[in-house]
Amino acid sequence: MFTLEIDGVAIAVINGSEEVARDLFTCDGFKDDIQAMKTDGRPLWNGKSELTVRAATEEEIDVFDDALAEDDSEEDEPFEPDARHAQTASNDDEDEDEEDDADIVFLVDIDEDEGLAS
């Protein structure tokens, strides 16, 4: 698993290879999303800071696993947005041998009225 870090703050964890993580976290669509998403009224990314992809820590992996387990346990209940719920993202490069879908868990609280653009 790999973590996206911006300005020394862990933002999100993905359960894919390093190549998949780098491709997803640095693609234009994801960059647009993290500029539009806000935490405490501020964009997750200012469009200028370096996006760092690094191996996830054990604590970040635990948060990821807990979020997916919580999401699975709520399948029959109405979904209520929560920053720690997993968001599914697709990798659109058809010629890659990697799995096409990866789960992303945000490690920061996302303002309620924000979300990934469709």
DSSP file (Angstrom, degrees, kcal/mol; ACC not computed):
  #  RESIDUE AA STRUCTURE BP1 BP2  ACC     N-H-->O    O-->H-N    N-H-->O    O-->H-N    TCO  KAPPA ALPHA  PHI   PSI    X-CA   Y-CA   Z-CA
    1    1 A M              0   0    0      0, 0.0    55,-2.2     0, 0.0     2,-0.3   0.000 360.0 360.0 360.0 151.2    0.0    0.0    0.0
    2    2 A F  E     -AB  14  55A   0     12,-2.1    12,-2.7    53,-0.3     2,-0.4  -0.942 360.0-142.6-133.1 151.9    1.1    3.5   -0.7
    3    3 A T  E     -AB  13  54A   0     51,-3.3    51,-2.2    -2,-0.3     2,-0.5  -0.901   9.2-139.2-117.0 138.9    0.3    7.0    0.7
    4    4 A L  E     -AB  12  53A   0      8,-2.8     7,-3.3    -2,-0.4     8,-1.2  -0.856  26.1-170.8 -91.8 128.3   -0.1   10.3   -1.0
    5    5 A E  E     -AB  10  52A   0     47,-3.0    47,-2.8    -2,-0.5     2,-0.4  -0.975  10.0-171.7-124.5 135.7    1.6   13.0    1.1
    6    6 A I  E >  S-AB   9  51A   0      3,-2.5     3,-1.9    -2,-0.4    45,-0.1  -0.991  75.5 -15.6-128.7 124.1    1.3   16.8    0.5
    7    7 A D  T 3  S-     0   0    0     43,-0.6    -1,-0.1    -2,-0.4     3,-0.1   0.863 130.0 -51.3  52.2  40.2    3.4   19.2    2.5
    8    8 A G  T 3  S+     0   0    0      1,-0.2     2,-0.5    44,-0.0    -1,-0.3   0.503 114.4 117.4  80.1   4.2    4.3   16.5    5.0
    9    9 A V  E <   -A    6   0A   0     -3,-1.9    -3,-2.5    99,-0.0     2,-0.4  -0.919  66.3-128.8-110.0 126.7    0.6   15.6    5.6
   10   10 A A  E     +A    5   0A   0     -2,-0.5    -5,-0.2    -5,-0.2     3,-0.1  -0.606  33.7 171.1 -71.4 122.7   -0.6   12.1    4.7
   11   11 A I  E     -     0   0A   0     -7,-3.3    96,-3.2    -2,-0.4    97,-0.8   0.836  53.8  -2.7-103.0 -45.5   -3.7   12.6    2.6
   12   12 A A  E     -AC   4 106A   0     -8,-1.2    -8,-2.8    94,-0.3     2,-0.4  -0.989  51.2-143.4-153.4 154.6   -4.7    9.2    1.2
   13   13 A V  E     -AC   3 105A   0     92,-2.6    92,-2.5    -2,-0.3     2,-0.4  -0.956  15.1-165.3-121.6 141.7   -3.8    5.5    1.1
   14   14 A I  E     -AC   2 104A   0    -12,-2.7   -12,-2.1    -2,-0.4     2,-1.0  -0.967  19.8-139.2-127.0 143.6   -4.2    3.3   -2.0
   15   15 A N        +     0   0    0     88,-1.6     2,-0.3    -2,-0.4    88,-0.2  -0.538  69.6  91.6-100.9  67.2   -4.1   -0.5   -2.1
   16   16 A G  S    S-     0   0    0     -2,-1.0    -2,-0.1     1,-0.1    86,-0.1  -0.830  82.6 -71.5-141.9-179.0   -2.2   -0.9   -5.3
   17   17 A S     >  -     0   0    0     -2,-0.3     4,-2.7     1,-0.1     5,-0.2  -0.213  51.1-103.0 -69.7 168.8    1.4   -1.3   -6.5
   18   18 A E  H  > S+     0   0    0      1,-0.2     4,-2.8     2,-0.2     5,-0.2   0.894 123.8  53.2 -61.8 -38.8    3.7    1.7   -6.4
   19   19 A E  H  > S+     0   0    0      2,-0.2     4,-2.6     1,-0.2    -1,-0.2   0.926 110.5  45.8 -62.4 -45.7    3.2    2.2  -10.2
   20   20 A V  H  > S+     0   0    0      2,-0.2     4,-2.8     1,-0.2     5,-0.3   0.922 113.6  50.4 -62.9 -44.1   -0.6    2.2   -9.8
   21   21 A A  H  X S+     0   0    0     -4,-2.7     4,-2.9     2,-0.2     5,-0.2   0.932 113.0  45.1 -60.8 -47.0   -0.4    4.6   -6.9
   22   22 A R  H  X S+     0   0    0     -4,-2.8     4,-1.4     1,-0.2    -1,-0.2   0.923 114.0  49.5 -63.7 -44.0    1.9    7.0   -8.8
   23   23 A D  H  < S+     0   0    0     -4,-2.6     4,-0.5    -5,-0.2    -2,-0.2   0.932 117.9  39.1 -60.8 -46.0   -0.2    6.9  -11.9
   24   24 A L  H >< S+     0   0    0     -4,-2.8     3,-1.1     1,-0.2     6,-0.3   0.951 115.7  48.9 -71.3 -49.4   -3.5    7.5  -10.0
   25   25 A F  H 3< S+     0   0    0     -4,-2.9    -1,-0.2    -5,-0.3    -2,-0.2   0.706 118.7  40.5 -66.7 -18.8   -2.2   10.1   -7.5
   26   26 A T  T 3< S+     0   0    0     -4,-1.4    -1,-0.2    -5,-0.2    -2,-0.2   0.372  86.5 114.2-111.5   4.4   -0.5   12.1  -10.3
   27   27 A C  S <> S-     0   0    0     -3,-1.1     4,-2.3    -4,-0.5     5,-0.2  -0.433  75.8-116.9 -74.6 153.2   -3.1   11.9  -13.1
   28   28 A D  H  > S+     0   0    0      1,-0.2     4,-2.5     2,-0.2     5,-0.2   0.863 111.9  54.6 -59.0 -39.7   -4.8   15.2  -14.1
   29   29 A G  H  > S+     0   0    0      2,-0.2     4,-2.0     1,-0.2    -1,-0.2   0.914 110.3  45.2 -62.8 -43.3   -8.3   14.0  -13.0
   30   30 A F  H  > S+     0   0    0     -6,-0.3     4,-2.7     2,-0.2     5,-0.2   0.904 111.6  53.1 -67.5 -40.2   -7.2   13.1   -9.4
   31   31 A K  H  X S+     0   0    0     -4,-2.3     4,-1.4     1,-0.2    -2,-0.2   0.914 108.9  49.9 -60.0 -42.1   -5.2   16.4   -9.2
   32   32 A D  H  X S+     0   0    0     -4,-2.5     4,-1.6    -5,-0.2    -1,-0.2   0.915 110.9  50.7 -60.8 -41.9   -8.4   18.3  -10.2
   33   33 A D  H  X S+     0   0    0     -4,-2.0     4,-2.7     1,-0.2    -2,-0.2   0.930 109.6  47.8 -62.5 -46.6  -10.3   16.3   -7.5
   34   34 A I  H  < S+     0   0    0     -4,-2.7    11,-1.5     1,-0.2    10,-0.8   0.708 110.3  53.0 -74.3 -16.5   -7.9   17.1   -4.7
   35   35 A Q  H  < S+     0   0    0     -4,-1.4    -1,-0.2    -5,-0.2    -2,-0.2   0.805 114.4  42.5 -78.8 -30.7   -7.9   20.8   -5.6
   36   36 A A  H  < S+     0   0    0     -4,-1.6    -2,-0.2    -3,-0.2    -3,-0.2   0.810  99.8  84.0 -83.3 -31.8  -11.7   20.8   -5.5
   37   37 A M     <  -     0   0    0     -4,-2.7     7,-2.2    -5,-0.2     2,-0.3  -0.451  67.8-156.3 -73.8 144.9  -12.0   18.7   -2.3
   38   38 A K  E     -E   43   0B   0      5,-0.3    73,-3.5    73,-0.2     2,-0.4  -0.921  19.3-167.0-126.8 150.0  -11.6   20.7    1.0
   39   39 A T  E >  S-E   42   0B   0      3,-2.9     3,-1.9    -2,-0.3    71,-0.1  -0.996  87.4  -6.8-130.1 127.6  -10.6   20.0    4.6
   40   40 A D  T 3  S-     0   0    0     -2,-0.4    -1,-0.1     1,-0.3    70,-0.1   0.851 132.2 -57.3  53.0  36.8  -11.4   22.6    7.1
   41   41 A G  T 3  S+     0   0    0      1,-0.2    -1,-0.3     0, 0.0    -3,-0.0   0.432 118.5 106.1  80.2  -1.4  -12.4   24.9    4.3
   42   42 A R  E <  S-E   39   0B   0     -3,-1.9    -3,-2.9     1,-0.0    -1,-0.2  -0.876  77.7-103.2-112.9 144.8   -9.1   24.6    2.5
   43   43 A P  E     -E   38   0B   0      0, 0.0    -5,-0.3     0, 0.0    -8,-0.2  -0.306  24.4-128.4 -59.9 145.6   -8.3   22.7   -0.7
   44   44 A L  S    S+     0   0    0     -7,-2.2     2,-0.4   -10,-0.8    -9,-0.2   0.864  97.6  25.7 -61.4 -34.9   -6.4   19.4   -0.1
   45   45 A W        -     0   0    0    -11,-1.5    -1,-0.2    -8,-0.3     6,-0.0  -0.997  64.5-152.7-134.8 136.2   -3.9   20.5   -2.7
   46   46 A N        -     0   0    0     -2,-0.4   -11,-0.1    -3,-0.1    -1,-0.1   0.439  47.5-112.9 -86.0   0.0   -3.0   24.1   -3.7
   47   47 A G  S    S+     0   0    0      2,-0.1   -12,-0.0   -16,-0.1    -1,-0.0   0.379 105.9  61.5  85.8  -5.0   -1.9   23.0   -7.2
   48   48 A K  S    S+     0   0    0      2,-0.1     3,-0.1     0, 0.0    -1,-0.1   0.693  73.2  95.5-121.7 -36.8    1.7   23.8   -6.5
   49   49 A S  S    S-     0   0    0      1,-0.1     2,-0.1   -43,-0.0    -2,-0.1  -0.219  84.0 -96.7 -62.3 150.0    3.0   21.7   -3.7
   50   50 A E        -     0   0    0      1,-0.1     2,-0.7    -3,-0.0   -43,-0.6  -0.436  29.2-136.1 -68.0 137.4    4.8   18.5   -4.5
   51   51 A L  E     -B    6   0A   0     -2,-0.1     2,-0.5   -45,-0.1   -45,-0.2  -0.874  23.7-162.2 -94.4 116.6    2.8   15.3   -4.5
   52   52 A T  E     -B    5   0A   0    -47,-2.8   -47,-3.0    -2,-0.7     2,-0.5  -0.876   8.5-163.2-106.4 129.4    4.8   12.6   -2.7
   53   53 A V  E     +B    4   0A   0     -2,-0.5     2,-0.3   -49,-0.2   -49,-0.2  -0.955  24.3 157.2-110.9 124.8    4.0    8.9   -3.0
   54   54 A R  E     -B    3   0A   0    -51,-2.2   -51,-3.3    -2,-0.5     2,-0.1  -0.905  49.0 -74.9-140.6 165.9    5.6    6.7   -0.4
   55   55 A A  E     -B    2   0A   0     -2,-0.3   -53,-0.3   -53,-0.2     2,-0.1  -0.395  57.2-110.5 -61.7 138.5    5.1    3.4    1.3
   56   56 A A        -     0   0    0    -55,-2.2     2,-0.1   -42,-0.1    -1,-0.1  -0.412  28.2-123.4 -70.9 146.2    2.2    3.4    3.7
   57   57 A T     >  -     0   0    0     -2,-0.1     4,-2.3     1,-0.1     5,-0.2  -0.394  27.0-105.8 -80.7 166.5    3.0    3.2    7.5
   58   58 A E  H  > S+     0   0    0      1,-0.2     4,-2.3     2,-0.2     5,-0.1   0.894 122.5  52.8 -59.4 -40.4    1.4    0.4    9.6
   59   59 A E  H  > S+     0   0    0      1,-0.2     4,-2.1     2,-0.2    -1,-0.2   0.913 109.6  47.9 -63.4 -42.6   -0.9    3.0   11.2
   60   60 A E  H  > S+     0   0    0      1,-0.2     4,-2.3     2,-0.2    -1,-0.2   0.881 110.7  51.5 -65.8 -38.2   -2.1    4.2    7.8
   61   61 A I  H  X S+     0   0    0     -4,-2.3     4,-2.9     2,-0.2    -2,-0.2   0.895 108.5  52.0 -64.5 -40.0   -2.6    0.6    6.7
   62   62 A D  H  X S+     0   0    0     -4,-2.3     4,-2.7     2,-0.2    -2,-0.2   0.914 109.6  48.6 -62.2 -43.2   -4.7    0.0    9.9
   63   63 A V  H  X S+     0   0    0     -4,-2.1     4,-2.4     2,-0.2    -2,-0.2   0.920 112.5  49.6 -61.7 -43.5   -6.9    3.1    9.1
   64   64 A F  H  X S+     0   0    0     -4,-2.3     4,-2.3     2,-0.2    -2,-0.2   0.949 112.7  45.9 -58.8 -51.7   -7.3    1.8    5.5
   65   65 A D  H  X S+     0   0    0     -4,-2.9     4,-2.4     1,-0.2    -2,-0.2   0.896 113.0  50.2 -61.3 -41.7   -8.3   -1.7    6.7
   66   66 A D  H  X S+     0   0    0     -4,-2.7     4,-2.6     2,-0.2    -1,-0.2   0.901 110.0  50.7 -63.2 -41.1  -10.7   -0.3    9.3
   67   67 A A  H  X S+     0   0    0     -4,-2.4     4,-2.4     2,-0.2    19,-0.4   0.912 112.2  45.9 -65.4 -42.3  -12.4    2.0    6.7
   68   68 A L  H  X S+     0   0    0     -4,-2.3     4,-2.5     2,-0.2    -1,-0.2   0.900 113.3  49.7 -67.2 -39.4  -12.9   -0.9    4.3
   69   69 A A  H  X S+     0   0    0     -4,-2.4     4,-2.1     2,-0.2    -2,-0.2   0.914 112.6  47.4 -64.6 -42.3  -14.2   -3.1    7.1
   70   70 A E  H  X S+     0   0    0     -4,-2.6     4,-0.9     2,-0.2    -2,-0.2   0.907 111.9  50.4 -64.2 -42.0  -16.6   -0.4    8.2
   71   71 A D  H >< S+     0   0    0     -4,-2.4     3,-0.5     1,-0.2    -2,-0.2   0.906 110.9  49.0 -62.6 -42.5  -17.7    0.2    4.6
   72   72 A D  H >< S+     0   0    0     -4,-2.5     3,-1.3     1,-0.2    -1,-0.2   0.872 108.4  53.5 -64.6 -38.0  -18.4   -3.6    4.1
   73   73 A S  H 3< S+     0   0    0     -4,-2.1     3,-0.3     1,-0.3    -1,-0.2   0.687 107.7  52.4 -72.4 -16.8  -20.4   -3.8    7.4
   74   74 A E  T X< S+     0   0    0     -4,-0.9     3,-1.3    -3,-0.5    -1,-0.3   0.207  72.2 113.8-102.3  14.6  -22.6   -0.9    6.2
   75   75 A E  T <  S+     0   0    0     -3,-1.3    -1,-0.2     1,-0.3    -2,-0.1   0.848  81.7  43.0 -55.6 -37.8  -23.5   -2.4    2.8
   76   76 A D  T 3  S+     0   0    0     -3,-0.3    -1,-0.3    -4,-0.2    -2,-0.1   0.543 105.3  77.9 -87.8  -6.8  -27.2   -2.9    3.8
   77   77 A E  S <  S-     0   0    0     -3,-1.3     2,-0.0     1,-0.1     3,-0.0  -0.675  97.6 -88.4 -99.2 156.2  -27.4    0.5    5.4
   78   78 A P        -     0   0    0      0, 0.0     2,-0.4     0, 0.0    -1,-0.1  -0.381  49.2-113.7 -60.4 139.1  -27.8    3.8    3.6
   79   79 A F        -     0   0    0     -4,-0.1    -4,-0.0    -2,-0.0    -8,-0.0  -0.601  30.2-170.1 -78.7 131.0  -24.4    5.3    2.8
   80   80 A E        -     0   0    0     -2,-0.4    -3,-0.0    -3,-0.0    -1,-0.0  -0.992  32.4-108.3-119.0 125.3  -23.4    8.5    4.5
   81   81 A P        +     0   0    0      0, 0.0     2,-0.3     0, 0.0    31,-0.0  -0.185  44.8 167.5 -55.1 138.7  -20.3   10.3    3.3
   82   82 A D    >   -     0   0    0      4,-0.1     3,-2.4    29,-0.0    29,-0.1  -0.955  41.2-128.5-152.7 133.1  -17.3   10.1    5.6
   83   83 A A  T 3  S+     0   0    0     -2,-0.3    23,-0.8     1,-0.3    25,-0.2   0.740 108.6  56.1 -58.0 -23.3  -13.8   10.9    4.8
   84   84 A R  T 3  S+     0   0    0     21,-0.1    -1,-0.3    23,-0.1     2,-0.2   0.414  83.6 102.5 -94.6   4.3  -12.6    7.6    6.1
   85   85 A H  S <  S-     0   0    0     -3,-2.4    21,-0.6     1,-0.1     2,-0.2  -0.593  83.8-100.8 -79.4 149.3  -14.8    5.5    3.8
   86   86 A A  E     -D  105   0A   0    -19,-0.4     2,-0.4    -2,-0.2    19,-0.2  -0.465  30.2-154.9 -71.3 138.5  -13.1    4.0    0.8
   87   87 A Q  E     -D  104   0A   0     17,-3.8    17,-2.8    -2,-0.2     2,-0.5  -0.954  13.2-137.2-109.9 134.3  -13.5    5.7   -2.5
   88   88 A T  E     -D  103   0A   0     -2,-0.4     2,-0.4    15,-0.2    15,-0.2  -0.789  23.1-176.2 -95.3 133.8  -13.0    3.5   -5.6
   89   89 A A  E     -D  102   0A   0     13,-2.1    13,-1.8    -2,-0.5     2,-0.4  -0.963  15.9-136.5-128.5 146.3  -11.0    4.9   -8.4
   90   90 A S  E     -D  101   0A   0     -2,-0.4     2,-0.7    11,-0.2    11,-0.2  -0.783   7.1-140.0-103.1 145.3  -10.4    3.4  -11.8
   91   91 A N        -     0   0    0      9,-2.5     5,-0.1    -2,-0.4   -67,-0.0  -0.925  15.8-163.9 -99.7 113.6   -7.1    3.3  -13.6
   92   92 A D        +     0   0    0     -2,-0.7     2,-0.8     3,-0.0    -1,-0.1   0.483  52.2 112.9 -84.8  -2.6   -8.0    4.0  -17.2
   93   93 A D    >   -     0   0    0      1,-0.2     3,-1.0     7,-0.1    -2,-0.1  -0.595  47.7-168.8 -72.4 108.7   -4.8    2.9  -18.9
   94   94 A E  T 3  S+     0   0    0     -2,-0.8    -1,-0.2     1,-0.2     6,-0.0   0.749  77.5  60.6 -72.8 -24.1   -5.9   -0.1  -20.8
   95   95 A D  T 3  S+     0   0    0     -3,-0.1     2,-0.2     2,-0.0    -1,-0.2   0.413  80.4 105.7 -89.1   4.9   -2.4   -1.4  -21.7
   96   96 A E    <   -     0   0    0     -3,-1.0     4,-0.0     1,-0.1    -5,-0.0  -0.603  63.0-147.2 -82.9 145.5   -1.3   -1.9  -18.1
   97   97 A D        +     0   0    0     -2,-0.2    -1,-0.1     2,-0.1     3,-0.1   0.567  69.1 102.7 -83.5 -10.2   -1.1   -5.4  -16.6
   98   98 A E  S    S-     0   0    0      1,-0.1    -2,-0.1     2,-0.1    -7,-0.0  -0.244  90.2 -81.5 -72.0 161.4   -2.0   -4.1  -13.2
   99   99 A E        -     0   0    0      1,-0.1    -1,-0.1     2,-0.1    -2,-0.1  -0.362  38.2-134.3 -58.9 140.8   -5.5   -4.5  -11.7
  100  100 A D  S    S+     0   0    0     -3,-0.1    -9,-2.5   -10,-0.1     2,-0.4   0.776  82.0  56.0 -75.7 -27.4   -7.9   -1.8  -13.0
  101  101 A D  E     + D   0  90A   0    -11,-0.2     2,-0.3   -13,-0.0   -11,-0.2  -0.838  58.2 177.6-111.5 144.8   -9.5   -0.9   -9.7
  102  102 A A  E     - D   0  89A   0    -13,-1.8   -13,-2.1    -2,-0.4     2,-0.4  -0.991  25.6-126.1-139.7 146.6   -7.9    0.3   -6.5
  103  103 A D  E     - D   0  88A   0     -2,-0.3   -88,-1.6   -88,-0.2     2,-0.4  -0.757  22.3-163.0 -92.8 139.7   -9.4    1.4   -3.3
  104  104 A I  E     -CD  14  87A   0    -17,-2.8   -17,-3.8    -2,-0.4     2,-0.5  -0.981   5.2-168.3-122.8 133.9   -8.5    4.8   -1.8
  105  105 A V  E     -CD  13  86A   0    -92,-2.5   -92,-2.6    -2,-0.4     2,-0.3  -0.989  18.8-136.6-120.3 125.7   -9.0    5.9    1.8
  106  106 A F  E     -C   12   0A   0    -23,-0.8   -94,-0.3   -21,-0.6     4,-0.1  -0.655   7.5-160.0 -81.0 135.9   -8.6    9.5    2.7
  107  107 A L  S    S+     0   0    0    -96,-3.2     2,-0.3    -2,-0.3   -95,-0.2   0.470  72.6  64.9 -95.1  -5.0   -6.7   10.1    5.9
  108  108 A V  S    S-     0   0    0    -97,-0.8     2,-0.4   -25,-0.2    -2,-0.1  -0.840  96.3 -97.4-114.7 155.4   -8.0   13.6    6.4
  109  109 A D        -     0   0    0     -2,-0.3     2,-0.5   -25,-0.1   -69,-0.1  -0.581  36.3-146.7 -73.2 128.0  -11.5   14.7    7.1
  110  110 A I        -     0   0    0     -2,-0.4   -27,-0.3   -71,-0.1   -71,-0.2  -0.826  27.6-103.4 -96.3 132.0  -13.2   15.9    3.9
  111  111 A D    >   -     0   0    0    -73,-3.5     3,-2.2    -2,-0.5   -73,-0.2  -0.293  35.7-118.3 -54.3 137.5  -15.7   18.7    4.2
  112  112 A E  T 3  S+     0   0    0      1,-0.3    -1,-0.1   -31,-0.0    -2,-0.0   0.788 109.3  52.7 -54.5 -37.9  -19.2   17.1    3.9
  113  113 A D  T 3  S+     0   0    0      2,-0.0    -1,-0.3   -75,-0.0     2,-0.3   0.403  99.0  83.4 -83.7   6.7  -20.3   18.9    0.8
  114  114 A E    <   +     0   0    0     -3,-2.2     2,-0.3   -76,-0.1   -77,-0.1  -0.728  49.2 142.7-107.0 157.7  -17.2   17.9   -1.1
  115  115 A G        -     0   0    0     -2,-0.3     2,-0.2   -82,-0.1   -79,-0.0  -0.969  53.7 -57.7-173.7 176.5  -16.5   14.7   -3.0
  116  116 A L        -     0   0    0     -2,-0.3     2,-0.1     1,-0.1   -86,-0.1  -0.480  56.3-117.2 -70.2 136.4  -14.8   13.3   -6.0
  117  117 A A              0   0    0     -2,-0.2    -1,-0.1   -88,-0.2   -84,-0.1  -0.452 360.0 360.0 -71.2 146.6  -16.1   14.6   -9.3
  118  118 A S              0   0    0     -2,-0.1    -1,-0.1     0, 0.0    -2,-0.0   0.442 360.0 360.0 -91.9 360.0  -17.7   12.1  -11.6
